[in-house]
Amino acid sequence: MRLSSGLRVAAVVAGLLSVGAALLAMREASLLWAVVTLAALCGHALTASGTRRARWGAAAGAGLFALVAAANLHRRREQDEGEPLRGQAEARAYLLESWQDGLDRQRLTAWGLALGVLLLGVAVSAAPARGGRRGVVTTVLAVVVLVWCVVSVALTPGEPPLPDLFVAVWPALLAVLVTAGVLASSGRRSDRRGLLPAGMALLSVVAVWTCADLASTWASWWTFVEPAKGAFLQPGVMVSVDAPAAGALEVSSAVEMAVALGGVGLAVVGALRARREAEDR
């Protein structure tokens, strides 16, 4: 039990370091500390008390999130080691490659989010269903999340064909659907403090953000490569390679990291607590 509590404290400390690094535009350091945070949450779930179903489901979900974060860290390091640009053709190729890499990374994140939440759903289902207002509230929130996602994709800037756009972002749409489903059920299986539905609500926000980002990236890529639109301007393309200004704080990146890590942490701890509270009755 002491080991479990120590790992939970380590997850909190590493999470704060990850958010701080994101705020200071230290993206690789932020992802590295995120991996540590999620690995610590995985260890906390494995060493906590409770049924095997709850512990292994929570641990598998956190572990999968850690693997996705590690994969994104590896991709970012490879991207930073790329060769400098040497002309218009290389600039265009670099831009297309960057967009393609961004699409692949966002799809990977979407798949990881969907599977990770699905595994967390196994831990959530280990707690008995209860009545109460929380079930109604989380169901309403789940519907709001689905509507928010569809609207955000439909209102993507540019003029991409909507059928193609929805097909391109279907992994993220699946992640939103899975997250909304677990969110709806979390209210009926919630712990007394409401940590589980709070965590799932944060993960639902992450899912919608992931879907909106993927839609925006794909729309930019489609606009660039669509010949009928004449998107590629001659004689060249201006590509910004400027780093963030010294001392500039990236508040949005820090908020996104805080919401993602906070959502996983609350969901893991809440799922374990809900099952433990049911056993103590």
MITOR-44472 format. One line per 4 residues: number of its first residue (from 1); their letters; for each residue x negated, y, z negated of N, C-alpha, C. Coordinates in steps of 0.001 Angstrom, whole numbers, m for minus. Last residue first. Layout:
N
NUM> A> X,Y,Z,X,Y,Z,X,Y,Z | ... .
END
This chain:
281
281> RDEA> 18600,m1800,m1536,19989,m1722,m1995,20437,m3003,m2643 | 16126,m2172,m477,16189,m1841,m1906,17615,m1801,m2441 | 16568,m2534,2237,16168,m3694,1453,16307,m3438,m65 | 17117,84,3018,18178,m945,3144,17843,m2172,2310 .
277> ERRA> 14664,1254,2564,15797,1698,1748,16944,682,1826 | 13212,m7,4580,12860,m240,3181,13994,164,2251 | 14403,1011,6890,14479,m425,6617,14176,m728,5153 | 13769,3724,6587,15168,3303,6689,15312,1818,6377 .
273> RLAG> 10959,3718,6594,11675,4097,5372,13128,3625,5410 | 10419,2991,9235,9958,2139,8132,10724,2435,6848 | 11601,5174,10550,12062,3808,10823,11652,2858,9705 | 10104,7338,9505,11536,7242,9268,12080,5850,9497 .
269> VVAL> 7536,6837,10493,7754,6848,9046,9240,6683,8732 | 8134,6996,13289,7510,5812,12696,7803,5741,11204 | 9282,9577,13541,10035,8396,13958,9465,7131,13321 | 7242,11247,12610,8512,11202,11889,9315,9955,12249 .
265> GVGG> 5247,10669,14594,5020,10453,13169,6306,10341,12377 | 6476,11437,17001,6058,10037,16798,5896,9752,15307 | 6915,14192,16447,8017,13300,16777,7666,11840,16544 | 4343,15170,16035,5314,15204,14949,6483,14269,15201 .
261> LAVA> 3272,14816,18583,2725,14050,17465,3678,14032,16276 | 5032,16584,20036,4827,15186,20418,4327,14353,19236 | 4847,19048,18677,6150,18396,18833,5983,16917,19145 | 2098,19579,18920,2708,19451,17596,4050,18726,17680 .
257> MEVA> 1805,19782,21695,1104,18714,20972,1729,18496,19599 | 3427,22033,22171,3739,20747,22807,3064,19594,22076 | 2037,23961,20674,3414,23614,20319,3792,22253,20909 | m382,24060,22066,m376,23654,20663,1020,23234,20224 .
253> SSVE> 496,24997,24538,m132,23675,24455,m123,23159,23022 | 1451,27534,23752,2378,26555,24316,1796,25141,24238 | m857,28903,22887,198,28575,21928,1112,27488,22462 | m3895,29169,23316,m2875,28497,24118,m1772,27988,23187 .
249> LAGA> m5634,32159,22946,m4985,31053,22256,m3894,30473,23154 | m8806,33398,23886,m7385,33266,24193,m6820,32023,23514 | m11520,33467,23498,m10683,33905,22386,m9200,33786,22646 | m12141,34049,26858,m12706,33729,25556,m11810,34292,24455 .
245> APAD> m9632,32907,29127,m10464,33966,28572,m10937,33597,27180 | m9868,29736,30717,m9164,30661,29863,m10112,31686,29272 | m11639,29765,33864,m11350,29177,32575,m10561,30174,31746 | m10727,29783,37257,m11136,30520,36071,m10763,29757,34828 .
241> VSVM> m10064,28917,39686,m10863,27991,38878,m11347,28672,37608 | m7522,29109,41981,m8067,29697,40773,m8793,28647,39970 | m7688,29254,45378,m7590,28339,44257,m8254,28975,43053 | m6226,30209,48290,m6901,30726,47107,m6649,29777,45946 .
237> VGPQ> m6837,28924,51439,m6028,28823,50243,m6830,29361,49074 | m6935,30389,54774,m7429,29581,53660,m6440,29567,52514 | m5985,32043,56806,m7051,31097,57122,m7509,30238,55959 | m2933,30214,56480,m4204,30395,57152,m4688,31831,56895 .
233> LFAG> m1158,28276,54159,m1431,29577,54748,m2820,29591,55378 | 1040,25827,54140,m399,25992,54099,m757,27260,54853 | 3762,25861,54641,3309,26212,53301,1814,26462,53244 | 5613,25606,56693,4424,26411,56888,3801,26817,55571 .
229> KAPE> 7777,23987,56609,7855,25201,55815,6647,26107,56013 | 7080,21811,58052,8151,22658,58579,8244,23971,57830 | 5187,20408,56568,4757,21236,57702,5828,22183,58201 | 4682,20094,53234,5788,20081,54191,5437,20979,55376 .
225> VFTW> 2707,20393,51348,2450,19441,52424,3558,19424,53468 | 3697,22352,49585,2379,22511,50189,2194,21614,51413 | 6124,21381,48706,6085,22656,49421,4773,22822,50176 | 5255,19085,47349,6109,18952,48537,6071,20235,49360 .
221> WSAW> 3814,20222,45187,3139,19353,46154,3941,19258,47436 | 5917,21544,43901,4772,22312,44414,4022,21508,45465 | 7528,19353,43225,8069,20396,44105,6939,21237,44701 | 5841,17978,41452,6201,17353,42721,6744,18394,43697 .
217> TSAL> 5725,19858,39349,4506,19467,40057,4828,18856,41406 | 8434,19955,38573,7765,21160,39054,6506,20831,39845 | 8853,17293,37751,9647,17855,38840,8973,19086,39430 | 7047,17155,35619,6865,16282,36780,7637,16815,37981 .
213> DACT> 8208,19038,33905,6852,19252,34421,6592,18403,35657 | 10684,17806,33362,10651,19119,34016,9272,19402,34609 | 9808,15454,32068,10599,15378,33300,10547,16693,34070 | 8530,16523,29836,7790,15685,30774,8509,15602,32116 .
209> WVAV> 10695,17817,28579,9547,18590,29060,8749,17805,30091 | 12201,15546,27929,12743,16540,28867,11622,17406,29425 | 10444,14292,26121,10874,13599,27337,11416,14582,28370 | 10266,16196,24073,9063,15842,24843,9447,15171,26159 .
205> VSLL> 12905,16034,23152,12417,17292,23726,11172,17033,24575 | 12812,13451,22163,13729,13758,23262,13329,15058,23950 | 11051,13754,20059,10625,12955,21207,11535,13168,22411 | 12719,15255,18363,11491,15853,18902,10989,15080,20114 .
201> AMGA> 14670,13310,17843,15063,14570,18488,13840,15259,19093 | 13155,11406,16522,13694,11079,17842,14174,12318,18579 | 12593,12823,14141,11524,12407,15030,12016,12084,16426 | 15208,13106,13150,14407,14299,13445,13267,13951,14394 .
197> PLLG> 16000,10449,12736,16648,11241,13799,15888,12512,14138 | 13953,9864,10641,14073,9128,11902,14797,9924,12980 | 14394,11576,8481,13141,11659,9227,13254,10995,10596 | 16526,11760,6688,16750,12128,8086,15479,12252,8906 .
193> RRDS> 16412,10829,4140,15875,12166,4401,16055,12614,5847 | 17405,8240,4338,18136,9246,3555,17671,10666,3848 | 17244,7054,7749,16827,7045,6347,17516,8201,5634 | 19780,5908,10077,18833,6880,9550,18427,6584,8107 .
189> RRGS> 21441,4653,11787,20462,3831,11078,19420,4698,10374 | 22945,6549,13034,23659,5508,12288,22723,4619,11484 | 20943,8027,14320,21768,8653,13290,22503,7634,12435 | 19845,6393,16269,19057,6686,15070,19894,7315,13962 .
185> SALV> 21389,6198,18527,21524,5136,17530,20802,5455,16233 | 20594,8523,19903,22001,8344,19546,22169,7288,18459 | 17845,7990,20272,18279,9126,19459,19719,8948,19004 | 17975,5889,22048,17467,5623,20702,17839,6764,19759 .
181> GATV> 19053,7350,24254,19754,6194,23692,19296,5874,22281 | 17089,9259,24746,18420,9700,24328,19210,8546,23708 | 15023,7559,25556,14873,8372,24345,16220,8855,23831 | 16103,6508,27927,15753,5620,26813,15674,6405,25507 .
177> LVAL> 16399,8895,29436,17552,8039,29164,17285,7124,27961 | 13772,9828,29581,14796,10648,28924,15992,9787,28536 | 12616,7728,31028,12133,8042,29681,13150,8870,28908 | 14012,7976,33424,14172,6764,32631,13720,7001,31187 .
173> LAPW> 12978,10413,34251,14409,10314,33963,14706,9069,33120 | 10351,9612,34683,10633,10567,33609,12113,10570,33249 | 10727,7897,36887,10148,7376,35631,10413,8303,34450 | 11937,9680,38825,12750,8673,38144,12061,8040,36930 .
169> VAVF> 11008,11729,40376,10853,11878,38922,11580,10775,38157 | 11589,11061,42998,10189,11240,42610,10004,11247,41097 | 14370,11079,43054,13673,9810,43263,12227,9913,42771 | 14816,13797,42697,15255,12877,41643,14605,11505,41792 .
165> LDPL> 13717,14694,45146,13174,15147,43871,13553,14198,42748 | 15351,13584,47079,13949,13173,47018,13327,13555,45681 | 17762,14979,46437,17689,13507,46377,16254,13003,46268 | 16908,17766,46753,17239,17211,45446,17225,15682,45409 .
161> PPEG> 14171,18958,48529,15447,18228,48635,15742,17501,47322 | 12855,22070,47242,12685,20645,47548,14047,19974,47676 | 12374,24911,47112,13486,24342,47862,13262,22876,48208 | 11634,26526,43942,11339,26073,45290,12580,25524,45959 .
157> PTLA> 12088,25280,40563,11785,26335,41541,11370,25770,42886 | 14772,23212,39512,13331,23304,39753,13055,24372,40807 | 17345,22664,38754,16953,24072,38883,15451,24245,39062 | 17444,19921,38438,18198,20524,39538,17789,21967,39800 .
153> VSVV> 15931,19634,36096,15423,19091,37361,16123,19754,38543 | 17597,20911,34249,16227,21393,34427,15619,20872,35721 | 19939,19349,34436,19959,20762,34831,18552,21277,35102 | 19019,16906,33408,19544,16978,34780,19533,18417,35284 .
149> CWVL> 18274,17704,30768,17304,17127,31699,17772,17272,33143 | 20686,18592,29665,19544,19503,29758,18533,19000,30777 | 22122,16193,29661,22576,17316,30485,21434,18303,30715 | 20564,14711,27817,20762,14229,29187,21182,15359,30125 .
145> VVVA> 20809,16326,25507,19496,16053,26094,19631,15602,27544 | 23545,16150,25002,22957,17453,25325,21602,17273,26000 | 23708,13445,24316,24414,13935,25506,23842,15267,25962 | 22201,13531,21958,21763,12702,23079,22423,13139,24379 .
141> LVTT> 23785,15157,20327,22464,15623,20743,21944,14828,21936 | 25951,13418,19960,26155,14690,20667,24826,15237,21170 | 24586,11458,18499,25218,11116,19777,25462,12366,20613 | 23830,12854,16221,22791,12379,17136,23364,11955,18482 .
137> VVGR> 26404,13365,15131,25509,14468,15501,24452,13998,16498 | 27384,10801,14608,28104,11678,15546,27183,12781,16047 | 25506,9928,12735,25697,9199,13979,26401,10025,15031 | 25875,11739,10650,24626,11762,11406,24746,11013,12726 .
133> RGGR> 28239,11258,9326,28210,12301,10336,26949,12275,11189 | 28974,7709,8899,28578,9052,8507,28486,10001,9679 | 27750,4319,8690,28650,5349,9198,28117,6727,8842 | 24996,2292,9762,25841,2911,8747,26787,3889,9421 .
129> APAA> 23197,m671,10541,23986,481,10982,24870,974,9850 | 20011,m1543,9104,21448,m1777,9310,22167,m503,9734 | 16949,m1632,10940,17736,m1064,9843,19218,m1289,10116 | 16027,m2582,13339,15852,m3439,12169,16633,m2924,10967 .
125> SVAV> 16258,m649,15237,17340,m1634,15174,17202,m2580,13990 | 13813,653,14903,15050,1322,14484,16174,305,14325 | 12078,m1167,16063,11959,m879,14635,13227,m219,14112 | 13009,m979,18669,13041,m2281,17999,12951,m2086,16491 .
121> GLLL> 12457,1667,19252,13857,1268,19121,14007,m99,18479 | 9762,1562,19619,10252,2177,18387,11716,1819,18156 | 9906,456,22174,9343,m333,21075,9736,241,19722 | 11011,2647,23508,11725,1371,23510,11219,460,22390 .
117> VGLA> 9000,4510,23180,10276,4728,22491,11088,3443,22446 | 7080,3262,24854,6813,3507,23438,8085,3717,22643 | 8337,3269,27352,8032,1993,26706,7765,2164,25214 | 8603,6090,27770,9761,5194,27841,9497,3889,27101 .
113> LGWA> 5936,6984,27492,6976,7488,26601,8180,6553,26580 | 4690,5634,29592,4278,5392,28215,5317,5840,27217 | 6035,6798,31759,6151,5357,31517,5763,5020,30080 | 5165,9480,31395,6588,9147,31358,6802,7662,31085 .
109> TLRQ> 2404,9224,31704,2945,9700,30434,4413,9341,30298 | 2370,8409,34378,1833,7534,33338,2375,7925,31970 | 3414,10710,35537,4174,9459,35637,3682,8456,34595 | 1334,12459,34929,2656,12701,34355,3546,11464,34447 .
105> RDLG> m734,11336,36428,m873,11459,34979,477,11659,34306 | 266,11538,39040,m38,10213,38477,m108,10278,36951 | 462,14345,39257,1652,13504,39386,1424,12124,38762 | m2247,15062,38980,m1257,15526,38008,19,14701,38052 .
101> DQWS> m3281,13864,41235,m3737,13404,39925,m2754,13832,38841 | m1982,15387,43155,m1737,13950,43094,m2152,13372,41751 | m3078,17915,42577,m1635,17701,42453,m1321,16205,42319 | m5749,17353,43137,m5369,17783,41794,m3881,17573,41566 .
97> ELLY> m5611,16747,45850,m6051,15711,44910,m5658,16061,43481 | m4844,19228,46852,m3964,18071,47021,m4321,16957,46033 | m7135,20689,46104,m5820,21071,45601,m4837,19911,45708 | m9138,19392,47522,m9202,19420,46056,m7834,19738,45462 .
93> ARAE> m8363,19926,50132,m8396,18539,49672,m8404,18470,48144 | m8697,22710,50101,m7367,22144,50335,m7300,20701,49839 | m11438,22833,49625,m10513,23476,48685,m9110,22899,48848 | m12474,21576,51827,m12634,20929,50534,m11699,21527,49494 .
89> AQGR> m11749,23469,53745,m11256,22097,53842,m11356,21384,52503 | m13142,25782,52805,m11692,25767,52905,m11144,24342,52931 | m15853,24954,50507,m15252,25474,51713,m13756,25292,51727 | m16745,23580,48258,m17717,24115,49210,m17067,24624,50494 .
85> LPEG> m16382,23110,44671,m15804,23279,46006,m16803,23941,46945 | m18309,20760,42657,m17778,22082,42979,m17283,22163,44423 | m17158,17459,41646,m18125,18334,42287,m17500,19685,42601 | m15903,16516,38334,m15837,16614,39783,m16851,17591,40343 .
81> EDQE> m15647,16238,35648,m16953,15897,36206,m16968,15967,37725 | m13021,16700,35069,m13971,17760,34727,m15345,17504,35315 | m11914,14232,35787,m11585,15417,36575,m12582,16539,36312 | m12893,12576,33785,m13281,12320,35166,m13028,13543,36043 .
77> RRRH> m11554,13719,31606,m13015,13739,31655,m13531,13482,33060 | m8910,13132,32279,m9338,14535,32185,m10856,14639,32247 | m8882,10338,32131,m8619,11006,33410,m9114,12445,33387 | m9341,9991,29373,m10292,9467,30356,m10120,10149,31709 .
73> LNAA> m7014,11165,28339,m8324,11710,27994,m9378,11260,28994 | m5100,9431,29352,m5094,10824,29791,m6419,11506,29480 | m5823,7138,27883,m5895,7127,29346,m5908,8545,29905 | m5256,7996,25284,m6629,7648,25647,m6814,7635,27164 .
69> AVLA> m2482,8297,25474,m3314,9465,25188,m4771,9206,25562 | m1819,5609,25908,m1510,6608,26933,m2351,7861,26729 | m2656,4484,23471,m3266,4051,24722,m3018,5053,25842 | m898,5761,21691,m2337,5986,21569,m3061,5591,22856 .
65> FLGA> 1538,4683,22504,1320,6125,22659,m170,6447,22582 | 1049,2064,21664,1200,2347,23095,1006,3828,23376 | 976,2414,18876,m202,1940,19593,m136,2216,21080 | 3609,3191,18329,2518,4140,18090,1256,3723,18835 .
61> GAAA> 4898,751,19108,5228,2024,19719,4112,3038,19560 | 3688,m1122,17396,3544,m1270,18848,3861,32,19566 | 4531,m154,14884,3108,m199,15212,2882,m308,16722 | 7302,m472,15065,6740,865,14878,5269,894,15268 .
57> GWRA> 7389,m3299,15381,7985,m2414,16375,7412,m1010,16296 | 6127,m4197,13067,5513,m4454,14357,6111,m3592,15464 | 7928,m3267,11054,6521,m2892,11054,5878,m3056,12426 | 10409,m4418,11751,10271,m2966,11643,8815,m2547,11757 .
53> RRTG> 9730,m7177,11733,10343,m6551,12914,10169,m5037,12891 | 8809,m7739,9163,7878,m7787,10290,8442,m7072,11510 | 9987,m5486,6608,10108,m6663,7462,9148,m6576,8643 | 7703,m3970,4203,8929,m4067,4993,8925,m5315,5853 .
49> SATL> 4881,m1758,3750,5780,m2822,3303,7039,m2829,4162 | 2190,m1152,6094,3290,m739,5225,4099,m1948,4795 | 312,m1848,7951,m15,m2117,6547,1093,m1713,5584 | 1409,m1072,10377,1015,m2469,10192,803,m2817,8719 .
45> AHGC> 1791,1683,10052,2949,806,10237,2595,m650,9959 | m868,2542,9831,69,2763,8728,1270,1836,8838 | m1847,1900,12374,m2352,1204,11206,m1448,1348,9999 | m341,3784,13845,m215,2348,14135,m695,1527,12945 .
41> LAAL> m1329,6119,12758,81,5791,12568,336,4309,12842 | m3953,5950,13719,m3719,5916,12273,m2259,5591,11965 | m3439,6208,16440,m4033,4963,15947,m3831,4827,14440 | m2484,8820,16468,m1579,7737,16830,m2116,6383,16383 .
37> TVVA> m4832,10221,15664,m3561,10348,14947,m2653,9156,15205 | m6670,9524,17657,m6931,9148,16261,m5634,9186,15450 | m5423,10723,19851,m5636,9269,19845,m5862,8779,18418 | m5623,13373,19026,m4297,12773,19185,m4390,11258,19188 .
33> WLLS> m8326,13777,19161,m7715,13741,17827,m6295,13183,17890 | m8485,13703,21981,m9232,12753,21171,m8635,12635,19773 | m6927,15873,22754,m6499,14526,23120,m7211,13471,22276 | m8524,17928,21668,m7145,17769,21241,m6631,16367,21550 .
29> AERM> m10882,17650,23081,m10901,17420,21637,m9488,17197,21114 | m9915,18365,25608,m10456,17024,25391,m10478,16681,23900 | m9093,21032,25152,m8134,20003,25538,m8660,18595,25308 | m9230,23610,23563,m10186,22492,23572,m9399,21220,23893 .
25> ALLA> m7686,25861,23138,m7934,25449,24522,m9034,24397,24613 | m6892,26258,20565,m8156,26891,20966,m8588,26483,22374 | m4655,24646,20411,m4478,26095,20283,m5711,26847,20770 | m5845,22148,20493,m5014,22581,21618,m4809,24089,21593 .
21> AGVS> m7062,22160,17976,m7901,22118,19169,m7120,22548,20409 | m4750,22163,16354,m5692,23278,16311,m6589,23319,17528 | m3674,19673,17017,m2914,20891,17324,m3838,22107,17319 | m5744,18046,16028,m5368,17987,17438,m4609,19248,17858 .
17> LLGA> m5708,18673,13303,m6903,18969,14087,m6594,18963,15586 | m3179,17651,12675,m3429,19086,12528,m4671,19508,13314 | m3700,14920,13155,m2696,15637,13934,m2878,17137,13860 | m5577,14344,11175,m5987,14274,12577,m4988,14996,13480 .
13> VVAA> m3867,14677,8919,m5062,15508,9087,m5509,15529,10549 | m1922,12690,9409,m1530,14090,9261,m2721,15008,9510 | m3492,10376,9446,m2731,10754,10636,m2321,12219,10580 | m4430,10330,6829,m5378,10512,7928,m4675,10926,9205 .
9> VRLG> m2022,9773,5528,m2688,11056,5290,m3688,11352,6406 | m1650,7182,6529,m645,8217,6800,m1233,9607,6592 | m3852,5861,5488,m3745,6016,6936,m2709,7071,7314 | m3165,5955,2763,m4359,6634,3243,m4327,6858,4744 .
5> SSLR> m876,4348,2732,m749,5766,2386,m1960,6555,2884 | m2081,1898,3469,m1022,2475,4292,m873,3963,4024 | m3832,1496,1320,m4359,1641,2674,m3334,2289,3588 | m1998,1174,m742,m2897,2327,m765,m3480,2584,618 .
1> M> m828,m1208,0,0,0,0,m860,1256,0 .
END
